[in-house]
Amino acid sequence: MRITVISKAPPGGRCTLYLGYARTLAACFRAEVEVLHPAPQADLQPPAMLVDGQPISPADGVLLSPEDIHRGIAKIGLLMTDHPDLLERLEALDAEFMNECEA
C-alpha cells in the first residue's frame, strides 16, 4: 500500500494534518508514505491524499475529516476490523489541528 500526500513546500496547516493522517494509516497498514510537491499545472493541488492511487475526497469539498478517510479506505477494500481504534486516532489528530487553529 502507498499513501501519497500532495503538499505545499513547506507544508502548511492542512498539508501537515494530511501528513499526520497518512502516517497514522501507514502505521496501521504497514504502508509507505510519499509526499509530492506538484507543479502549478498538476491535476491535484495541495492538500490532497491518495491511497493506492485513489484520491480520498473531503465531503465538504475543503478539509478531509477522519470520517472521509475512514470511508475512503473502506471503499477501496481495506479491512477496518483489524484496526478498531483507527477512527479514534484520526479524530485525535483532527481535534489537535482544530485546537491549534483556534489558538
HUURTA-V568573 format. One record per residue. RES is the residue in one small letter. PHI is phi in radians with two decimals (* if undefined). D_FIRST is the distance of its C-alpha to the first C-alpha in Angstrom with 1 decimal. Layout:
res=RES phi=PHI d_first=D_FIRST
res=RES phi=PHI d_first=D_FIRST
This chain:
res=m phi=* d_first=0.0
res=r phi=-2.23 d_first=3.8
res=i phi=-1.96 d_first=6.7
res=t phi=-1.99 d_first=9.9
res=v phi=-1.95 d_first=13.3
res=i phi=-1.56 d_first=16.3
res=s phi=-2.29 d_first=19.1
res=k phi=-1.33 d_first=22.7
res=a phi=-2.17 d_first=24.0
res=p phi=-1.32 d_first=25.1
res=p phi=-1.18 d_first=23.0
res=g phi=-1.75 d_first=25.2
res=g phi=-1.02 d_first=25.0
res=r phi=-1.17 d_first=22.5
res=c phi=-1.06 d_first=20.2
res=t phi=-1.16 d_first=20.5
res=l phi=-1.06 d_first=19.8
res=y phi=-1.11 d_first=16.6
res=l phi=-1.15 d_first=15.5
res=g phi=-1.10 d_first=16.6
res=y phi=-1.02 d_first=14.6
res=a phi=-1.08 d_first=11.4
res=r phi=-1.15 d_first=12.4
res=t phi=-1.15 d_first=13.3
res=l phi=-1.08 d_first=10.0
res=a phi=-1.06 d_first=8.4
res=a phi=-1.13 d_first=11.4
res=c phi=-1.29 d_first=11.0
res=f phi=-1.84 d_first=7.6
res=r phi=0.91 d_first=7.6
res=a phi=-1.81 d_first=4.9
res=e phi=-1.67 d_first=6.4
res=v phi=-2.00 d_first=8.8
res=e phi=-2.19 d_first=11.0
res=v phi=-2.03 d_first=14.3
res=l phi=-2.00 d_first=16.2
res=h phi=-2.01 d_first=19.9
res=p phi=-1.29 d_first=20.9
res=a phi=-1.24 d_first=24.3
res=p phi=-0.97 d_first=26.7
res=q phi=-1.61 d_first=26.6
res=a phi=-1.13 d_first=22.9
res=d phi=-1.12 d_first=21.8
res=l phi=-1.75 d_first=19.7
res=q phi=-1.88 d_first=21.7
res=p phi=-1.17 d_first=20.9
res=p phi=-1.49 d_first=19.8
res=a phi=-2.66 d_first=16.8
res=m phi=-2.37 d_first=13.2
res=l phi=-2.19 d_first=10.5
res=v phi=-2.11 d_first=7.3
res=d phi=0.86 d_first=5.8
res=g phi=1.43 d_first=9.4
res=q phi=-1.71 d_first=11.1
res=p phi=-1.18 d_first=13.5
res=i phi=-1.77 d_first=14.3
res=s phi=-1.75 d_first=18.1
res=p phi=-1.28 d_first=20.7
res=a phi=-1.07 d_first=23.2
res=d phi=-1.54 d_first=26.0
res=g phi=1.38 d_first=25.0
res=v phi=-2.19 d_first=25.0
res=l phi=-2.23 d_first=22.9
res=l phi=-1.13 d_first=19.6
res=s phi=-1.81 d_first=20.6
res=p phi=-0.97 d_first=18.9
res=e phi=-1.16 d_first=19.8
res=d phi=-1.04 d_first=18.3
res=i phi=-1.16 d_first=14.9
res=h phi=-1.01 d_first=15.5
res=r phi=-1.11 d_first=16.6
res=g phi=-1.10 d_first=14.0
res=i phi=-1.31 d_first=11.0
res=a phi=-1.18 d_first=13.5
res=k phi=-1.10 d_first=14.5
res=i phi=-1.54 d_first=11.2
res=g phi=1.73 d_first=11.6
res=l phi=-1.42 d_first=9.9
res=l phi=-1.40 d_first=12.8
res=m phi=-1.61 d_first=14.5
res=t phi=-1.08 d_first=17.2
res=d phi=-1.36 d_first=15.6
res=h phi=-2.35 d_first=15.6
res=p phi=-1.12 d_first=19.0
res=d phi=-1.69 d_first=19.5
res=l phi=-1.04 d_first=16.4
res=l phi=-1.05 d_first=18.6
res=e phi=-1.07 d_first=21.4
res=r phi=-1.15 d_first=19.3
res=l phi=-1.16 d_first=18.3
res=e phi=-1.11 d_first=21.9
res=a phi=-1.12 d_first=23.2
res=l phi=-1.10 d_first=21.4
res=d phi=-1.10 d_first=22.9
res=a phi=-1.10 d_first=26.3
res=e phi=-1.10 d_first=26.4
res=f phi=-1.06 d_first=25.7
res=m phi=-1.13 d_first=28.4
res=n phi=-1.11 d_first=30.8
res=e phi=-1.16 d_first=30.4
res=c phi=-1.17 d_first=31.0
res=e phi=-1.37 d_first=34.2
res=a phi=-1.27 d_first=35.5
